[in-house]
Each structure stands twice: as C-alpha cells, then as structure tokens.
Amino acid sequence: IDLIVSPPFATPALPHGGAKNSLLAASASMLWNIAQLPAGVVPIARVREDEARRDDPRGMLGRLAANVDAQSAGLPVGAQIIGRPWAEPLVLAAMLVVEEEARRDADFPHTPRRFEPTS
C-alpha cells in the first residue's frame, strides 16, 4: 500500500467557535502526524442541505457532532491523503489528482487561491 485516503476529521468543517471540545474528532489526522507519515488534506465537496443532520445522536460526542452537522450545509469536506515515510512527492501528486477530479463537481468548495506544484 503506497497511499491511504481517509477523512481528515470526524465531522465537516467546524463553524466559527466550533473547535471547543472537539479534540477527539481530530484524531483521524493526528494519528498520521504522531506516526510521522506524510499527509495532506484537499477539499473535495461541500455539505449538501440534506446531509446536514445526524439522526439519534448518542453521548456527548454524538451530540457535539450533531450540533456541527446542523450548521454545516455549504461548508467544505476534505479528503486526507497519507503516504509512506519520505513519500511527500507521491502524497502531493495524489493530492493534486484528487483535487483536479473534485473540481469537476459543481459542489467543489473553491478556495481563494490555488497552489501549483513547482518543479
């Protein structure tokens, strides 16, 4: 396995002030940092209105996630690309391919600036 694609966070992008009490939700991205593996996140879509709800949330984390979901329509969703040690060029190339494909979708969350790889 050369690359892994995973969600970067347990919820869509947090609304302003939503990072309070959300450390566990970030564990999907922190794991790769602790393992010292190269990883990056690219935007791939936006949350649609019909996706902005969580049925029957349980426990404190479930309720926190449901609160984030309720405010998430239109916010970006990302994909995280993880590689083997010292495989930064492969991770960056894969991120570019994923982003280029995602840009074809009408729900792509356009960012203010697009970064181009240099040779």
C-alpha positions as CSV (number, residue, x, y, z in Angstrom):
1,I,0.0,0.0,0.0
2,D,1.5,3.3,-1.1
3,L,-1.3,5.7,-0.2
4,I,-4.3,5.8,2.1
5,V,-7.3,8.1,1.6
6,S,-9.3,8.9,4.7
7,P,-11.5,11.6,6.2
8,P,-9.4,14.2,7.9
9,F,-11.9,14.9,10.6
10,A,-15.0,13.2,12.2
11,T,-17.3,16.0,11.1
12,P,-17.5,18.5,8.3
13,A,-15.7,21.8,8.7
14,L,-16.5,23.3,12.1
15,P,-18.4,26.5,12.3
16,H,-16.7,29.5,13.9
17,G,-16.1,28.7,17.5
18,G,-16.9,25.0,17.0
19,A,-13.4,23.7,17.9
20,K,-14.2,23.7,21.6
21,N,-14.4,20.1,22.9
22,S,-13.6,18.6,19.5
23,L,-10.1,17.2,20.1
24,L,-11.2,13.6,19.6
25,A,-12.8,14.4,16.3
26,A,-9.3,15.5,15.0
27,S,-7.8,12.1,15.9
28,A,-8.1,11.0,12.3
29,S,-5.5,13.5,11.3
30,M,-3.4,13.5,14.4
31,L,-2.7,9.7,14.2
32,W,-0.6,10.2,11.0
33,N,1.3,13.1,12.5
34,I,2.2,11.0,15.5
35,A,3.3,8.2,13.2
36,Q,5.5,10.8,11.3
37,L,3.9,9.9,8.0
38,P,3.4,12.5,5.3
39,A,-0.2,13.5,4.9
40,G,-2.2,16.3,3.4
41,V,-5.8,17.4,3.1
42,V,-7.6,18.5,-0.1
43,P,-11.1,19.9,-0.4
44,I,-13.4,17.6,-2.4
45,A,-17.0,18.7,-1.8
46,R,-19.4,20.8,0.2
47,V,-22.0,19.5,2.7
48,R,-25.5,19.5,1.0
49,E,-28.5,20.7,2.9
50,D,-29.9,17.1,3.0
51,E,-26.7,15.9,4.6
52,A,-26.6,18.4,7.5
53,R,-28.3,16.3,10.1
54,R,-27.4,13.3,12.3
55,D,-30.3,11.1,13.4
56,D,-30.4,9.9,17.0
57,P,-27.1,11.2,18.3
58,R,-25.8,9.4,21.4
59,G,-23.4,10.5,24.1
60,M,-21.6,13.8,24.4
61,L,-19.5,13.4,21.3
62,G,-22.6,12.4,19.2
63,R,-24.5,15.5,20.4
64,L,-21.5,17.7,19.6
65,A,-21.2,16.2,16.1
66,A,-25.0,16.6,15.6
67,N,-24.6,20.3,16.5
68,V,-21.8,20.7,14.0
69,D,-23.8,18.9,11.3
70,A,-26.8,21.1,11.9
71,Q,-24.7,24.1,11.0
72,S,-22.6,22.5,8.2
73,A,-24.6,23.0,5.0
74,G,-22.3,24.6,2.4
75,L,-19.1,24.0,4.4
76,P,-16.2,22.1,2.8
77,V,-15.5,18.4,3.1
78,G,-12.0,17.2,2.7
79,A,-10.1,14.0,1.9
80,Q,-6.8,13.2,3.6
81,I,-4.0,11.5,1.6
82,I,-1.4,9.6,3.7
83,G,1.8,8.1,2.3
84,R,4.8,6.0,3.4
85,P,7.7,7.7,5.1
86,W,9.6,10.1,2.9
87,A,6.9,9.8,0.2
88,E,6.0,13.5,0.2
89,P,6.2,13.8,-3.6
90,L,3.8,11.0,-4.1
91,V,1.4,12.4,-1.5
92,L,1.5,15.8,-3.1
93,A,0.9,14.3,-6.6
94,A,-2.0,12.3,-5.3
95,M,-3.5,15.4,-3.7
96,L,-3.3,17.3,-7.0
97,V,-5.0,14.4,-8.9
98,V,-7.8,14.2,-6.2
99,E,-8.3,18.0,-6.3
100,E,-8.4,18.2,-10.1
101,E,-11.0,15.4,-10.2
102,A,-13.1,17.0,-7.4
103,R,-13.0,20.4,-9.2
104,R,-15.2,18.9,-11.9
105,D,-18.1,18.6,-9.4
106,A,-20.5,21.6,-9.0
107,D,-20.2,21.2,-5.2
108,F,-16.4,21.7,-5.2
109,P,-15.5,24.3,-2.5
110,H,-13.4,26.7,-4.4
111,T,-10.6,28.2,-2.3
112,P,-9.4,31.8,-2.7
113,R,-6.0,30.7,-4.1
114,R,-4.9,27.6,-5.9
115,F,-1.3,26.4,-5.3
116,E,0.6,25.0,-8.2
117,P,3.4,22.5,-7.7
118,T,6.8,23.6,-8.7
119,S,9.4,21.5,-10.5
